[in-house]
C-alpha cells in the first residue's frame, strides 16, 4: 500500500512538472540553426551543441571598468532549402498542438533575388502572395502575440534567403512530446543538410 502511495505521489509530481511553462528561441540565419531554451533564470543552447575547450590560464590583470556590449548587428538570412525541409515538421507540430504553443514574437524577413528587375518584381510579388497565405495558417494553429514579416529585393544575389526568429513558450510536457515525436526527424534533416553543405564547401 505504501509503495502504491509513493508511486501516485511521484506520478503527481511528474504531472505537475510537465505543466511548467518554459520559453525557447528558434533562430535561422546564414550562420545556421540556433535553438535556445529558457527555464526561469537558466538559459542554455540546445542546438548546436558546443564542444568544451580547455582554455590556458591567463595571468591576472588589473580590474578594468566593464565596457558596454556593442550592439549586435542583424544577422543575414540563410538559404531556403533547410526551411523547406522543416515545413512538414512545422505542419505536424501544428496539427498535434493546435493553439497550445504560444509564439510571443515572430520575426521573418524573406529576401528575393534577381539580377533582372522584371524577374525580381515577379519574385517579390510571388513571395508576398505566399506569405499572405501562410500568415492566416500560422495564426490559426499557433497563438502569435507579435509578428513582423517583411520582404525585400536584393539585385546582387543569385538565390533567395530567409531570416527567421521565433520566441515561443510551451509546457515541459509539450516540449517532451515534440522532442519524442519530431526530434529524430529534425536531427535527420539537420545531419543531411550539414553533410550536403560540407560537400559543397569541399568543392
VOZA-329100 format. One record per residue: x, y, z of N, C-alpha, C, O in turn; residue in one letter. Coordinates in steps of 0.1 Angstrom, whole numbers. Each point is the difference from the previous one (the first is absolute). Layout:
! residues N
((X Y Z) (X Y Z) (X Y Z) (X Y Z) 'A'),
...
***
This chain:
! residues 203
((8 -12 0) (-8 12 0) (9 13 0) (-3 9 -7) 'X'),
((13 -10 15) (9 12 1) (7 2 -14) (1 11 -4) 'X'),
((3 -22 -2) (7 2 -13) (-9 6 -10) (4 8 -9) 'X'),
((-17 -12 9) (-10 5 -9) (-2 15 2) (-1 8 -9) 'X'),
((1 -4 22) (-2 14 3) (12 8 -5) (-2 11 -5) 'X'),
((14 -16 7) (12 7 -4) (0 1 -15) (4 11 -6) 'X'),
((-9 -21 -1) (0 0 -15) (-10 11 -4) (3 7 -10) 'X'),
((-15 -6 16) (-9 10 -3) (5 14 2) (-2 9 -8) 'X'),
((10 -7 19) (6 13 3) (10 4 -11) (0 11 -5) 'X'),
((8 -21 1) (10 2 -10) (-7 4 -14) (5 9 -7) 'X'),
((-15 -16 4) (-8 3 -12) (-6 14 0) (0 7 -10) 'X'),
((-5 -3 22) (-6 13 1) (11 11 -1) (-2 10 -6) 'X'),
((14 -13 12) (11 10 -1) (4 2 -15) (2 11 -5) 'X'),
((-1 -23 -2) (4 1 -14) (-10 7 -8) (3 7 -10) 'X'),
((-16 -9 13) (-11 6 -7) (1 16 2) (-1 7 -10) 'X'),
((3 -3 22) (1 14 3) (12 6 -7) (0 12 -4) 'X'),
((12 -19 4) (12 5 -7) (-3 2 -15) (5 9 -6) 'X'),
((-13 -19 1) (-2 1 -15) (-9 12 -3) (0 4 -12) 'X'),
((-7 2 22) (-8 12 -3) (8 13 1) (-5 11 -3) 'X'),
((17 -12 8) (8 13 1) (4 5 -14) (3 -8 -9) 'X'),
((-5 21 7) (2 6 -13) (14 5 -1) (5 7 9) 'X'),
((2 -10 -20) (13 5 -3) (0 7 -13) (-9 -1 -8) 'X'),
((20 9 6) (1 8 -12) (11 -6 -9) (9 -7 5) 'X'),
((-9 11 -17) (10 -4 -10) (1 10 -11) (-9 7 -3) 'X'),
((20 -7 -4) (3 8 -11) (5 -9 -12) (10 -7 2) 'X'),
((-16 8 -13) (5 -7 -12) (4 11 -10) (-8 9 -4) 'X'),
((20 -9 -1) (5 10 -9) (8 -7 -12) (8 -9 2) 'X'),
((-11 13 -14) (6 -5 -11) (6 12 -9) (-8 9 -3) 'X'),
((21 -10 1) (6 11 -8) (11 -7 -8) (1 -12 -1) 'X'),
((8 21 -5) (11 -5 -8) (10 -9 9) (7 -8 -6) 'X'),
((-8 10 19) (9 -8 9) (-6 -13 3) (7 -8 7) 'X'),
((-19 5 -12) (-6 -13 3) (-12 1 10) (-5 11 3) 'X'),
((1 -23 2) (-11 0 9) (5 1 15) (10 -7 3) 'X'),
((-17 14 5) (3 2 14) (-12 -2 8) (-11 6 -3) 'X'),
((11 -15 13) (-11 -2 9) (4 2 14) (10 -7 5) 'X'),
((-16 16 2) (3 2 14) (-13 -2 9) (-11 2 -5) 'X'),
((14 -6 17) (-11 -3 10) (2 9 12) (11 2 5) 'X'),
((-22 3 0) (0 9 12) (-10 -6 11) (-12 -1 -3) 'X'),
((18 -3 14) (-9 -5 11) (4 9 13) (10 -3 6) 'X'),
((-19 12 -3) (4 9 11) (12 9 -4) (0 7 -10) 'X'),
((10 -8 19) (13 7 -2) (10 -9 -8) (10 5 -5) 'X'),
((-14 -17 2) (9 -9 -7) (-2 2 -15) (-11 0 -5) 'X'),
((22 2 -2) (0 2 -15) (11 -9 -6) (12 1 4) 'X'),
((-15 -10 -13) (10 -8 -6) (-4 -3 -15) (-11 1 -4) 'X'),
((22 -4 -3) (-2 -3 -15) (-2 -15 -2) (8 -8 4) 'X'),
((-19 5 -11) (-3 -14 -3) (7 -4 -13) (5 -11 -1) 'X'),
((-5 20 -9) (6 -3 -13) (6 13 -5) (-7 10 0) 'X'),
((19 -10 -5) (10 -12 -1) (7 -1 14) (2 9 7) 'X'),
((1 -22 -4) (8 -3 12) (14 5 -1) (7 -3 -10) 'X'),
((-2 11 20) (13 5 -1) (10 -9 8) (-3 -5 11) 'X'),
((14 2 -18) (10 -8 7) (8 8 10) (4 12 -3) 'X'),
((-2 -17 14) (8 7 11) (15 -1 -4) (5 -10 -2) 'X'),
((1 22 3) (14 1 -3) (8 5 13) (-5 9 6) 'X'),
((16 -16 -3) (7 5 11) (8 12 -3) (8 0 -10) 'X'),
((-10 11 17) (7 12 -2) (12 1 9) (-1 -3 12) 'X'),
((12 8 -18) (12 1 9) (-2 11 10) (-6 10 -3) 'X'),
((12 -11 15) (-1 10 10) (7 12 -4) (12 0 -3) 'X'),
((-19 11 3) (6 13 -3) (5 7 12) (-6 -2 11) 'X'),
((16 10 -12) (5 7 12) (-10 10 5) (-8 6 -8) 'X'),
((8 -4 21) (-9 10 6) (2 14 -5) (12 4 0) 'X'),
((-22 3 -3) (1 13 -4) (-8 9 9) (-9 -4 8) 'X'),
((12 17 -8) (-7 10 8) (-14 1 -5) (-3 0 -12) 'X'),
((-6 2 22) (-14 1 -3) (-2 13 -8) (4 11 4) 'X'),
((-12 -12 -15) (-3 12 -8) (-15 2 0) (-8 -10 2) 'X'),
((4 22 -4) (-15 2 0) (-6 -7 -12) (5 2 -11) 'X'),
((-16 -9 13) (-6 -7 -11) (-5 9 -10) (-7 10 3) 'X'),
((9 -13 -16) (-5 8 -11) (-13 -5 -4) (-3 -12 0) 'X'),
((-7 21 -4) (-13 -5 -4) (1 -8 -13) (8 3 -9) 'X'),
((-15 -15 8) (1 -8 -11) (-5 7 -13) (-9 7 0) 'X'),
((16 -10 -11) (-3 7 -13) (-14 -5 -5) (-3 -12 3) 'X'),
((-4 20 -10) (-13 -4 -5) (2 -11 -10) (8 1 -9) 'X'),
((-15 -12 10) (1 -11 -9) (-6 2 -13) (-12 4 -1) 'X'),
((20 -5 -10) (-5 3 -13) (-10 -11 -5) (1 -11 5) 'X'),
((-10 15 -13) (-10 -9 -5) (6 -11 -8) (8 3 -9) 'X'),
((-12 -16 11) (6 -11 -7) (-6 -1 -14) (-12 3 -2) 'X'),
((20 -7 -7) (-5 -2 -14) (-8 -13 0) (2 -9 8) 'X'),
((-11 8 -18) (-8 -12 -2) (7 -12 -5) (10 2 -7) 'X'),
((-16 -14 9) (6 -12 -6) (-8 -5 -12) (-10 6 -3) 'X'),
((15 -16 -3) (-7 -5 -12) (-13 -6 3) (-3 -4 12) 'X'),
((-6 2 -22) (-14 -5 2) (0 -15 1) (-11 -5 5) 'X'),
((21 -2 -9) (-1 -15 0) (-3 -6 13) (-9 -8 1) 'X'),
((16 13 10) (-3 -6 13) (-14 3 5) (-6 -8 7) 'X'),
((2 20 -10) (-14 4 5) (-10 -8 -7) (-10 -5 6) 'X'),
((11 2 -19) (-9 -9 -7) (0 -14 6) (-11 -6 1) 'X'),
((22 1 3) (1 -13 6) (-8 -1 13) (-5 -10 4) 'X'),
((5 22 4) (-6 0 13) (-15 3 -1) (-7 -2 10) 'X'),
((2 7 -21) (-14 3 -1) (-10 -11 4) (-9 2 7) 'X'),
((12 -15 -12) (-9 -11 4) (0 -2 15) (-10 -4 6) 'X'),
((22 6 1) (0 -2 14) (-8 11 7) (-7 -3 10) 'X'),
((8 15 -15) (-8 11 6) (-15 -3 -1) (-8 2 9) 'X'),
((4 -7 -21) (-14 -3 -2) (-4 -12 9) (-12 1 5) 'X'),
((20 -10 -3) (-3 -11 10) (-1 5 14) (-9 -4 7) 'X'),
((18 12 -3) (-1 6 13) (-13 8 2) (-6 0 11) 'X'),
((3 8 -21) (-13 8 0) (-12 -9 2) (-9 4 7) 'X'),
((9 -16 -14) (-11 -9 1) (-1 -6 14) (-11 -2 4) 'X'),
((22 -1 2) (0 -7 13) (-3 10 11) (-6 -4 10) 'X'),
((11 16 -11) (-1 9 11) (-7 13 -5) (5 11 3) 'X'),
((-17 -13 -9) (-7 12 -6) (-3 10 11) (-7 -3 10) 'X'),
((11 15 -11) (-2 12 8) (5 -2 15) (-4 7 9) 'X'),
((13 -17 -7) (5 -3 13) (14 6 2) (4 4 11) 'X'),
((4 -3 -22) (13 6 0) (-2 15 -2) (-6 4 -10) 'X'),
((12 4 19) (-1 15 -1) (13 6 -6) (11 -3 5) 'X'),
((-13 11 -16) (11 6 -6) (0 15 5) (-9 8 -5) 'X'),
((18 -4 13) (0 13 6) (5 10 -10) (-5 12 0) 'X'),
((14 -15 -9) (5 9 -10) (4 -8 -12) (8 -10 1) 'X'),
((-12 14 -13) (4 -7 -12) (6 11 -10) (-7 10 -3) 'X'),
((19 -13 -1) (7 10 -9) (5 -8 -12) (8 -9 1) 'X'),
((-14 13 -12) (4 -6 -13) (3 10 -10) (-7 10 -2) 'X'),
((18 -12 -5) (4 9 -11) (5 -8 -12) (10 -7 0) 'X'),
((-18 7 -11) (3 -7 -12) (6 10 -10) (-7 9 -4) 'X'),
((19 -13 -1) (6 9 -10) (1 -8 -13) (7 -10 -1) 'X'),
((-14 15 -9) (0 -6 -13) (11 5 -8) (5 11 2) 'X'),
((0 -19 -12) (12 4 -8) (-4 1 -15) (-10 -7 -4) 'X'),
((17 15 -3) (-3 1 -14) (8 11 -6) (-2 12 2) 'X'),
((12 -16 -10) (8 11 -7) (-8 8 -10) (3 11 -4) 'X'),
((-14 -18 -1) (-9 7 -10) (-11 6 8) (-7 -7 7) 'X'),
((5 21 -9) (-11 6 8) (-14 -5 -2) (-8 -1 9) 'X'),
((5 -4 -21) (-13 -5 -3) (-2 -13 7) (-11 -3 6) 'X'),
((21 -6 -6) (-1 -13 7) (0 2 15) (-7 -7 7) 'X'),
((14 17 -3) (0 3 15) (-13 5 4) (-5 -4 11) 'X'),
((-2 12 -19) (-13 5 4) (-10 -11 0) (-9 -1 9) 'X'),
((10 -9 -18) (-9 -11 0) (2 -9 12) (-9 -5 7) 'X'),
((22 3 -4) (3 -8 12) (-4 6 13) (-5 -6 9) 'X'),
((6 20 -9) (-4 7 12) (-15 -1 2) (-5 -2 11) 'X'),
((-3 3 -22) (-14 -1 1) (-4 -14 4) (-10 -2 8) 'X'),
((17 -8 -13) (-3 -14 4) (3 -3 14) (-8 -7 7) 'X'),
((19 13 -2) (3 -2 14) (-10 6 9) (-4 -6 11) 'X'),
((-1 18 -14) (-10 6 8) (-13 -8 0) (-7 -1 10) 'X'),
((4 -5 -22) (-13 -8 -1) (1 -12 9) (-9 -4 7) 'X'),
((21 -3 -7) (2 -12 8) (-1 3 15) (-6 -7 7) 'X'),
((13 18 -3) (0 4 14) (-14 4 4) (-5 -2 11) 'X'),
((-3 8 -20) (-14 4 3) (-8 -12 2) (-10 1 8) 'X'),
((12 -12 -14) (-7 -12 2) (5 -8 13) (-8 -6 7) 'X'),
((21 8 -4) (5 -7 12) (-4 6 13) (-2 -7 10) 'X'),
((1 20 -10) (-3 7 13) (-13 -5 6) (0 -3 12) 'X'),
((-11 3 -19) (-13 -6 6) (2 -14 5) (-6 -3 11) 'X'),
((13 -5 -18) (2 -14 5) (8 0 13) (-3 -8 9) 'X'),
((13 16 -8) (8 1 12) (-8 5 12) (0 -6 11) 'X'),
((-8 16 -14) (-8 6 11) (-12 -10 4) (-4 1 12) 'X'),
((0 -9 -21) (-11 -10 4) (6 -12 8) (-8 -6 7) 'X'),
((21 4 -8) (5 -12 6) (9 3 12) (3 -8 9) 'X'),
((2 21 -8) (8 4 11) (-5 13 6) (-6 8 -7) 'X'),
((8 -6 20) (-4 12 6) (12 10 -2) (10 0 8) 'X'),
((-11 9 -17) (10 10 -3) (-3 13 6) (-10 6 -4) 'X'),
((18 -1 13) (-2 13 6) (5 11 -8) (-8 10 -2) 'X'),
((20 -10 -3) (6 10 -8) (7 -6 -12) (6 -11 1) 'X'),
((-8 18 -12) (7 -6 -12) (5 12 -9) (-6 11 0) 'X'),
((17 -14 -7) (6 10 -9) (5 -8 -12) (10 -7 0) 'X'),
((-18 8 -11) (3 -8 -12) (3 10 -12) (-9 8 -3) 'X'),
((21 -9 -2) (4 10 -11) (6 -7 -12) (4 -12 1) 'X'),
((-5 18 -12) (6 -5 -12) (9 11 -6) (-2 12 2) 'X'),
((12 -16 -9) (10 10 -6) (5 -6 -13) (-2 -12 -2) 'X'),
((9 20 -5) (6 -4 -13) (15 3 0) (4 11 4) 'X'),
((4 -20 -8) (15 2 -1) (4 -3 -14) (0 -12 -4) 'X'),
((4 22 -4) (4 -3 -14) (14 -6 -1) (3 -4 -11) 'X'),
((4 4 22) (14 -6 -1) (0 -14 3) (11 -7 -1) 'X'),
((-22 1 6) (0 -14 3) (-5 -9 -11) (-7 5 -9) 'X'),
((12 -18 9) (-5 -9 -10) (-11 -9 5) (-7 -6 -8) 'X'),
((5 5 21) (-11 -9 6) (-6 7 12) (7 8 7) 'X'),
((-20 -11 -4) (-7 7 11) (6 -5 13) (5 -12 1) 'X'),
((-7 20 10) (4 -4 13) (-11 4 10) (-8 9 -3) 'X'),
((8 -15 15) (-10 3 10) (6 1 14) (9 -8 3) 'X'),
((-13 17 4) (4 1 14) (-13 -2 9) (-10 5 -3) 'X'),
((12 -14 13) (-12 -4 8) (4 0 14) (11 -6 4) 'X'),
((-19 12 5) (2 -1 14) (-13 -1 7) (-9 9 -2) 'X'),
((7 -19 10) (-13 -2 8) (3 -2 14) (7 -9 4) 'X'),
((-13 18 5) (1 -2 14) (-13 -6 5) (-11 6 -2) 'X'),
((11 -18 7) (-12 -7 3) (0 -5 14) (11 -1 7) 'X'),
((-22 -4 -2) (-1 -6 13) (-10 -11 0) (-10 0 -7) 'X'),
((14 -11 14) (-8 -12 1) (3 -7 13) (9 3 7) 'X'),
((-18 -13 -3) (3 -7 12) (11 -10 -2) (3 -4 -11) 'X'),
((2 -1 22) (11 -10 -1) (-6 -13 -6) (7 -6 -8) 'X'),
((-19 3 11) (-7 -12 -6) (-1 1 -15) (3 -9 -7) 'X'),
((-7 21 2) (-1 2 -14) (14 -1 -7) (1 -5 -10) 'X'),
((9 11 17) (14 -1 -5) (5 -14 -1) (6 -4 -10) 'X'),
((-9 -4 20) (4 -14 0) (-7 -8 -12) (6 -8 -6) 'X'),
((-19 11 4) (-7 -6 -10) (5 4 -14) (1 -9 -9) 'X'),
((2 21 8) (6 5 -13) (14 -7 -3) (3 -4 -11) 'X'),
((5 3 22) (13 -6 -1) (-1 -15 -4) (8 -5 -8) 'X'),
((-18 -2 14) (-1 -14 -2) (-6 -3 -14) (5 -9 -7) 'X'),
((-14 17 2) (-7 -2 -12) (7 5 -12) (1 -6 -11) 'X'),
((5 18 13) (6 7 -12) (15 2 1) (7 4 -10) 'X'),
((-1 -7 22) (14 2 2) (9 -8 -9) (10 5 -6) 'X'),
((-13 -18 4) (8 -8 -9) (-1 4 -14) (11 0 -7) 'X'),
((-23 4 3) (-1 5 -14) (8 13 -2) (6 1 -11) 'X'),
((-7 8 21) (7 12 -2) (15 -2 0) (7 7 -8) 'X'),
((-2 -16 16) (15 -3 0) (4 -6 -13) (11 3 -5) 'X'),
((-19 -11 -1) (3 -6 -13) (1 10 -11) (9 0 -8) 'X'),
((-18 10 9) (0 11 -10) (13 8 1) (6 4 -9) 'X'),
((-3 -1 22) (12 9 3) (13 -8 -4) (9 7 -6) 'X'),
((-8 -19 9) (12 -8 -4) (1 0 -15) (11 1 -6) 'X'),
((-22 -4 -1) (0 0 -15) (5 13 -6) (8 1 -9) 'X'),
((-14 10 15) (3 14 -5) (15 3 3) (7 6 -9) 'X'),
((-2 -10 20) (14 3 4) (10 -8 -10) (10 5 -4) 'X'),
((-14 -17 1) (8 -9 -9) (1 6 -14) (10 1 -6) 'X'),
((-22 4 1) (0 6 -13) (8 13 0) (6 3 -10) 'X'),
((-8 5 21) (7 12 1) (16 -2 0) (7 8 -7) 'X'),
((-3 -18 14) (15 -3 0) (5 -4 -13) (11 3 -4) 'X'),
((-20 -11 -3) (4 -5 -14) (2 12 -9) (9 1 -8) 'X'),
((-18 9 9) (0 12 -9) (12 8 4) (7 6 -9) 'X'),
((-3 -4 22) (11 7 4) (13 -6 -5) (10 7 -3) 'X'),
((-10 -21 3) (12 -7 -4) (3 2 -15) (12 0 -4) 'X'),
((-23 2 -4) (2 2 -14) (4 15 -2) (2 4 -12) 'X'),
***
